[in-house]
């Protein structure tokens, strides 16, 4: 190797470290975004399931007791507020 080649290699020595650091930061940011988005969809699905169950409970209550809207509302609220595992 000639002298200019060795000097050039010495100048580029830390370049790969910077590129790897930028790539890791980008991958971590992307994985955090994907994780947050997944949690958002899971929470949305659980809320929709609770709303569907509450509506079904209110409809079944009205089927068994026609015209008793207060009972239907109460049973829907009770089912909708239950916590599931």
N, C-alpha and C positions, 0 to 999 in steps of 0.2 A: 504494500500500500504506500501510496505517496503521502506526503505531509498534508496537502489540502483535503484529501479524502478522510483522514483520521480526524482532522479538525471539524469537518462537516458532520461526521458521525457523533462526535462529542457534543455538538450543538443541538442535535435532534434527540438526545438521550431521554428526556422526560416527556416527549410528545405523546407516547403511547399511554402513559399514566393519565394524562389529561383527557385523552379520548375515552379511555375505559371509565374514568370518573364521570364524564358527561353521559356515557351510555348507561351506566348504573343508575344515575339520578333520573334519567328519562324512563328507564324500565320501572323503577320504584314509583314514580309519579303515575305511570300508566296502570300499574297493578293496584295502586290505591284508588284510582278512578274506577276501575273495574269492580273492585270489592265494594266500594260505596254504592255503585249502581246496582249490584246484586242485592245488597241489603235493602235498598229502596224498593226493588221489585218484590222481594220477599214480604216486606211490610205492607206493600200495596195489596198483594195477594191475600194476606191474612185479614186485612181490613175488609176486602171484598167478600171473603168467605163469611166473616162475622155479619156483614150487612145482609148477605143472602140468607143466612140462617135465621136472622131476626125477622126478615120479611116472610119467610116460610112459617115461622112460629105464629106470627100475626095472622097469616092467612088460614092456618089450621085452627087457630082459636076462633076466627070468624065462621069457619065451617061448622064447628061444634056448637057455637053460641051466636047465631045470626043476629046482627043488630047491636051487639055488645062491643062497641068500638073501644071503650075504655079498657076492657079486659084484653082486647087484641093488642092495644098499644102497650099495656103493661107487660104482657107476655113477650112481645117483640123487644121491648127495652131490657127485660130480664135476660133473654137469650143473647141479645147483642152485647150486653155488658159482661157476660161470663168470660173468664180467662181459660184458655185451653193450653195444654202442654205442647 
